[in-house]
Amino acid sequence: GVLLLSGRLPKGFGPLFGVSGEKPVDSGLMGACVRITERDQNVFPSFADRKLIPIGKAYHRRTYAPDTAAYGALELPQRFGPPEACYATEPATAFPGIAVHPFGEGKAISLPWYPGLCYYEEGEDIWQLFMQDVLSLCGCHSIAPDASPMAEITLGHKGTTTIVQFVNGTGHFGKSYFDPVPMTDITVSVPWGSETAEVEDIEVPGNVSFRMENGRIDLVSAGIHGRYHITLVHT
């Protein structure tokens, strides 16, 4: 299994995450970033054209056991001002942006900062991309990588039925809600262990087609026109 934690480390959890020491949280790091190096590119494929991830205000400075893998490097706040004065004068530190510690047959992954809070407060896609790569590192891969980021797609199971739920968020703007923009040709791919399948589209019968190959089933939705959509797949 995989355990993922961000921010504060609960008391007694240090050995689980490979933490051998920790200083009090530093809450004055506005302007600090995690630098993605070439060595980290395999772990963070979404950052081929970006190298710096802002971390917000807080960072937990920790030291780790030798068998803990570290990716990214904390870069402290640098010069700011007009463009000709905005350049780094200090090298990146040895503190990581993410630490991966083996534990039993699984691993414990810790983020010594708060990417979720950054995304909640600022909404920039850089933290969303970062967490997508982190979740891939955890073994959780997107079931619809080509879908619009405004489509929230969740997967559930009840008995022998697989439930795919779609939420069309295109009508949400700030604190207002409007009729959503239709989404078309969304493909959802999930593992499938049966040789047969029956697909039932609750909203529009016949709206979803499917194909099965290599132990997976691909569900292709012709269109999501409302705010919410549900598809049932029976074995």
Phi, psi and chi 1 to 4 in degrees:
 res  aa     phi    psi   chi1   chi2   chi3   chi4
   1 GLY       -  173.3      -      -      -      -
   2 VAL  -132.3  133.3  179.5      -      -      -
   3 LEU  -114.8  127.9 -174.9   60.4      -      -
   4 LEU  -119.0  131.9  174.7   64.2      -      -
   5 LEU  -139.4  140.6  175.3  141.0      -      -
   6 SER  -124.9  149.5   69.4      -      -      -
   7 GLY    78.9 -134.3      -      -      -      -
   8 ARG   -65.3  138.2 -174.2  178.8   63.3   85.5
   9 LEU   -93.7  119.9 -171.5   67.3      -      -
  10 PRO   -59.5  150.4  -22.1   33.6      -      -
  11 LYS   -59.5  131.6 -174.4  176.5 -179.4  179.9
  12 GLY    86.9   -2.2      -      -      -      -
  13 PHE   -93.7   -1.1  -85.4   57.8      -      -
  14 GLY   -53.5  -52.7      -      -      -      -
  15 PRO   -60.5  -33.5  -25.7   35.8      -      -
  16 LEU   -61.6  -37.9  172.9   60.7      -      -
  17 PHE   -98.7   10.0  -71.9   93.1      -      -
  18 GLY    73.7   18.9      -      -      -      -
  19 VAL   -86.8  123.2  175.8      -      -      -
  20 SER  -103.4  -13.7   56.4      -      -      -
  21 GLY  -167.7  154.5      -      -      -      -
  22 GLU  -152.4  138.6 -179.0  171.6    9.0      -
  23 LYS   -96.7  163.3  -64.9 -179.0  178.8 -179.9
  24 PRO   -56.1  145.8  -25.5   34.5      -      -
  25 VAL   -58.0  137.8   60.7      -      -      -
  26 ASP   -96.2  111.6 -169.8  -22.8      -      -
  27 SER  -102.7   14.1  -60.3      -      -      -
  28 GLY  -116.5   41.4      -      -      -      -
  29 LEU  -110.8   26.3  -69.0 -178.6      -      -
  30 MET   -56.5  124.9 -179.0   60.9   76.4      -
  31 GLY   104.5  -11.2      -      -      -      -
  32 ALA   -76.7  156.1      -      -      -      -
  33 CYS  -139.9  161.7  -64.4      -      -      -
  34 VAL   -99.2  123.9  167.1      -      -      -
  35 ARG   -92.1  128.5  176.0  172.7  -72.7  -82.1
  36 ILE   -93.6  119.5  -57.6  -60.5      -      -
  37 THR   -96.2  172.9   66.7      -      -      -
  38 GLU   -60.7  -33.2  -70.1 -173.8   11.7      -
  39 ARG   -65.0  -25.9 -174.9 -175.6   69.6   86.6
  40 ASP   -89.4   -3.6  -53.8  -41.4      -      -
  41 GLN   -61.9  -34.4 -124.9   23.9  120.1      -
  42 ASN   -66.7  -29.8  -70.4  -23.1      -      -
  43 VAL   -83.6  -32.1  177.6      -      -      -
  44 PHE  -121.0   70.1  -61.7  104.4      -      -
  45 PRO   -65.7  -19.1   23.3  -34.1      -      -
  46 SER   -73.2   -7.2  -61.7      -      -      -
  47 PHE  -112.7   38.0  -71.9   84.4      -      -
  48 ALA   -65.3  -31.0      -      -      -      -
  49 ASP  -114.8   11.6   59.8  -14.8      -      -
  50 ARG  -134.2  142.8  -51.1 -170.4 -161.4 -172.1
  51 LYS  -123.0  -14.0  -57.0  -57.2  179.1 -173.8
  52 LEU  -124.6  135.0  -63.9  172.7      -      -
  53 ILE  -121.8  114.2  -53.1  172.0      -      -
  54 PRO   -61.3  141.9  -20.1   32.2      -      -
  55 ILE  -108.2    3.2   67.3  164.0      -      -
  56 GLY    82.2 -140.9      -      -      -      -
  57 LYS  -102.3  -27.1  -61.3  177.8 -178.4  177.9
  58 ALA  -116.7  143.4      -      -      -      -
  59 TYR  -147.6  139.5 -177.5   90.2      -      -
  60 HIS  -100.8  110.8  -63.4  -95.2      -      -
  61 ARG   -81.5  112.9  -62.5  176.3 -171.4 -114.0
  62 ARG  -126.9  153.0  -62.7  168.5 -178.6  151.0
  63 THR  -108.3  151.4   53.3      -      -      -
  64 TYR  -126.4  159.1  -62.1   89.8      -      -
  65 ALA   -65.7  154.2      -      -      -      -
  66 PRO   -58.8  -27.3  -23.6   33.3      -      -
  67 ASP   -89.1   12.0   58.1  -13.4      -      -
  68 THR   -93.7  126.2  -57.9      -      -      -
  69 ALA   -85.6  133.2      -      -      -      -
  70 ALA  -117.5  138.6      -      -      -      -
  71 TYR  -131.5  144.6  -56.6   99.5      -      -
  72 GLY    73.8  161.3      -      -      -      -
  73 ALA  -141.1  133.5      -      -      -      -
  74 LEU   -66.8  126.8  174.3   66.8      -      -
  75 GLU  -114.0  118.5 -157.7  164.0  -90.0      -
  76 LEU   -68.8  161.6  -63.2  175.0      -      -
  77 PRO   -52.7  135.1  -26.7   35.8      -      -
  78 GLN  -111.6 -172.1  -55.3  -75.4  -12.6      -
  79 ARG   -60.5  148.4  -64.5  164.8   57.3  100.2
  80 PHE  -140.2  160.3   64.4   94.8      -      -
  81 GLY   145.5 -147.0      -      -      -      -
  82 PRO   -66.1  159.5   22.5  -32.8      -      -
  83 PRO   -51.0  -39.2  -26.6   34.5      -      -
  84 GLU   -69.5  -13.1   63.9  -89.0   16.0      -
  85 ALA  -105.4   -5.7      -      -      -      -
  86 CYS   -91.4   85.9  -65.8      -      -      -
  87 TYR  -149.8  154.5   55.7   86.8      -      -
  88 ALA   -74.3  138.1      -      -      -      -
  89 THR  -117.5   -9.6   57.7      -      -      -
  90 GLU  -121.2  140.0  -60.9  -69.1  -23.8      -
  91 PRO   -72.2  164.3   27.8  -35.0      -      -
  92 ALA   -64.5  151.5      -      -      -      -
  93 THR   -83.6 -179.3   69.8      -      -      -
  94 ALA   -90.6    0.9      -      -      -      -
  95 PHE   -81.3  132.4  -65.8  103.6      -      -
  96 PRO   -86.6  166.5   33.5  -36.5      -      -
  97 GLY   -89.2  -22.2      -      -      -      -
  98 ILE  -155.0  141.7  178.5  172.9      -      -
  99 ALA  -126.6  135.0      -      -      -      -
 100 VAL  -121.1  117.7 -178.1      -      -      -
 101 HIS  -117.1  126.7 -178.1   66.0      -      -
 102 PRO   -69.2  139.6   26.0  -32.9      -      -
 103 PHE  -147.4  113.2 -167.3   88.1      -      -
 104 GLY    60.1 -129.1      -      -      -      -
 105 GLU   -94.3    5.0  -63.9 -177.2    0.8      -
 106 GLY  -124.4 -150.7      -      -      -      -
 107 LYS  -154.2  154.5   53.2 -171.5  174.0 -176.7
 108 ALA  -116.3  122.4      -      -      -      -
 109 ILE  -111.8  127.9  -59.1  176.0      -      -
 110 SER  -125.1  141.0   59.5      -      -      -
 111 LEU  -113.7  112.6  -48.3  174.6      -      -
 112 PRO   -79.8   27.9   27.9  -32.5      -      -
 113 TRP  -149.7 -166.1   52.9  -67.5      -      -
 114 TYR  -128.6   72.5  -60.4   84.9      -      -
 115 PRO   -63.7  -33.2   21.3  -32.4      -      -
 116 GLY   -63.6  -41.0      -      -      -      -
 117 LEU   -66.2  -40.6  179.3   61.7      -      -
 118 CYS   -59.2  -45.6  -67.6      -      -      -
 119 TYR   -66.4  -39.1 -174.1   58.6      -      -
 120 TYR   -64.3  -41.4  174.8   77.6      -      -
 121 GLU   -81.9  -33.8  -68.8 -177.3  -18.3      -
 122 GLU  -109.5  -34.8  -56.7  -67.0  -22.0      -
 123 GLY    78.2    7.6      -      -      -      -
 124 GLU   -74.1  148.7  -61.2  -68.3  -17.7      -
 125 ASP   -73.2  -11.3   70.6  -22.8      -      -
 126 ILE   -62.7  -34.9 -166.8  165.0      -      -
 127 TRP   -76.9  -32.0  -62.9  -66.8      -      -
 128 GLN   -64.1  -44.7  178.3 -169.8   11.0      -
 129 LEU   -63.1  -40.8  -66.1  172.6      -      -
 130 PHE   -59.8  -46.3  173.0   74.9      -      -
 131 MET   -71.1  -29.2  -72.6  -52.1  -57.2      -
 132 GLN   -61.3  -43.3  -75.5  178.3   -9.8      -
 133 ASP   -68.0  -37.6  -72.2  -13.4      -      -
 134 VAL   -63.3  -43.8  170.5      -      -      -
 135 LEU   -65.5  -34.3  -69.6  175.4      -      -
 136 SER   -63.9  -38.1  -67.0      -      -      -
 137 LEU   -63.2  -29.6 -174.2   61.1      -      -
 138 CYS   -79.4   -8.5  -65.9      -      -      -
 139 GLY    94.8    7.9      -      -      -      -
 140 CYS  -102.1  109.1  -59.4      -      -      -
 141 HIS  -109.0  150.5  -57.2  -73.4      -      -
 142 SER   -62.9  138.1  175.3      -      -      -
 143 ILE   -89.2   -8.2   59.6  174.4      -      -
 144 ALA  -147.1   68.8      -      -      -      -
 145 PRO   -64.5  -22.3   22.6  -33.0      -      -
 146 ASP   -95.6   -0.2  -64.0  -32.6      -      -
 147 ALA   -74.4  156.5      -      -      -      -
 148 SER   -60.7  141.9  165.4      -      -      -
 149 PRO   -63.5  -12.5   20.9  -31.4      -      -
 150 MET   -84.5   -0.5  -64.7  -57.7  -66.7      -
 151 ALA  -100.4  118.5      -      -      -      -
 152 GLU   -95.4  117.4  178.5 -177.3  -45.6      -
 153 ILE  -121.8  123.7  -55.0  173.2      -      -
 154 THR  -124.5  152.9   55.8      -      -      -
 155 LEU  -121.6  133.7 -173.7   68.7      -      -
 156 GLY  -141.1  167.6      -      -      -      -
 157 HIS  -135.7  140.9  -56.9  -80.3      -      -
 158 LYS  -143.8  107.4 -174.4  175.5 -177.8  179.9
 159 GLY    64.2 -125.2      -      -      -      -
 160 THR   -97.0   11.1   58.5      -      -      -
 161 THR  -106.3  131.8  -61.4      -      -      -
 162 THR   -99.0  131.5  -63.5      -      -      -
 163 ILE  -112.7  122.5  -54.1  167.2      -      -
 164 VAL  -113.3  120.8 -177.1      -      -      -
 165 GLN  -114.2  135.8  -60.1  178.7   83.2      -
 166 PHE  -117.5  134.0  -58.5   85.1      -      -
 167 VAL  -121.4  120.5  175.5      -      -      -
 168 ASN   -90.6  107.1 -173.9  -19.6      -      -
 169 GLY   -94.7   11.1      -      -      -      -
 170 THR   -68.4  -20.4   58.1      -      -      -
 171 GLY   -86.3    0.5      -      -      -      -
 172 HIS   -94.1  120.9  179.0 -153.8      -      -
 173 PHE  -136.0  112.1  178.7   76.5      -      -
 174 GLY    60.7 -118.3      -      -      -      -
 175 LYS  -106.5   13.9  -63.8 -177.6  178.7  179.8
 176 SER  -112.0  154.4  -58.7      -      -      -
 177 TYR  -128.6  132.2  -67.3   86.5      -      -
 178 PHE  -129.5  173.5  -53.6   94.6      -      -
 179 ASP   -61.5  131.2  -70.4  -23.6      -      -
 180 PRO   -72.5  158.3   26.8  -34.5      -      -
 181 VAL   -80.6  131.0  176.8      -      -      -
 182 PRO   -58.8  142.1  -23.5   33.9      -      -
 183 MET  -112.8  138.0  -65.4 -177.5  176.2      -
 184 THR  -127.9  156.5   58.5      -      -      -
 185 ASP    54.1   53.2  -61.3  -35.7      -      -
 186 ILE   -94.0  125.6  -64.5  178.2      -      -
 187 THR  -108.5  126.2  -60.5      -      -      -
 188 VAL  -114.3  126.2  174.8      -      -      -
 189 SER  -119.0  122.8  179.3      -      -      -
 190 VAL  -133.7  153.9  -62.5      -      -      -
 191 PRO   -60.2  143.7  -22.0   33.4      -      -
 192 TRP  -144.0  118.5 -165.1 -109.3      -      -
 193 GLY   -97.4   -0.8      -      -      -      -
 194 SER  -102.0  155.7  175.0      -      -      -
 195 GLU   -87.7   -7.8  -65.1 -178.2   -4.5      -
 196 THR  -127.7  159.7   60.8      -      -      -
 197 ALA  -157.6  146.1      -      -      -      -
 198 GLU  -127.9  119.4  178.0 -174.8  -10.5      -
 199 VAL  -103.6  130.4  176.7      -      -      -
 200 GLU  -124.8  116.3  178.2 -176.4    3.6      -
 201 ASP   -94.1  118.0 -169.2  -82.1      -      -
 202 ILE   -70.0  -38.0  -62.1  -61.3      -      -
 203 GLU   -81.2  -51.0  -56.1  -62.6  -35.1      -
 204 VAL  -131.7  101.4 -176.5      -      -      -
 205 PRO   -54.0  133.3  -26.2   35.4      -      -
 206 GLY    83.0    3.3      -      -      -      -
 207 ASN   -73.9  -23.1 -175.7   59.2      -      -
 208 VAL  -115.5  126.2  175.3      -      -      -
 209 SER  -103.9  168.3   60.2      -      -      -
 210 PHE  -151.5  160.5   70.4   93.9      -      -
 211 ARG  -144.1  147.7   57.1 -179.3  178.0  -93.3
 212 MET  -121.1  131.5  -64.9 -174.6  -64.0      -
 213 GLU  -165.9  146.6   58.8 -178.3   -5.7      -
 214 ASN    54.1   40.2  -59.1  -36.5      -      -
 215 GLY    73.6   18.8      -      -      -      -
 216 ARG  -134.5  158.7  -56.8 -172.8   70.0   84.4
 217 ILE  -122.2  130.0 -175.9  169.2      -      -
 218 ASP  -104.6  121.6  -67.1  -17.9      -      -
 219 LEU  -102.9  124.0  -52.4  170.1      -      -
 220 VAL  -114.0  112.7 -177.0      -      -      -
 221 SER   -91.3  126.2  174.6      -      -      -
 222 ALA   -68.5  -27.4      -      -      -      -
 223 GLY   179.7  142.9      -      -      -      -
 224 ILE  -116.6  109.7  -57.9  172.9      -      -
 225 HIS  -103.6  -22.7  -59.6  -79.6      -      -
 226 GLY  -100.7 -168.8      -      -      -      -
 227 ARG   -78.3  -29.5  -67.9 -173.6  175.5   89.1
 228 TYR  -137.1  142.9  178.9   76.7      -      -
 229 HIS  -147.2  142.1 -162.4   82.2      -      -
 230 ILE  -137.0  138.0 -176.2  168.8      -      -
 231 THR  -126.5  134.9  -62.6      -      -      -
 232 LEU  -110.6  136.2  -55.1  179.6      -      -
 233 VAL  -122.1  119.9 -173.0      -      -      -
 234 HIS  -107.5  144.8  -48.2  -78.4      -      -
 235 THR   -82.7      -   57.6      -      -      -
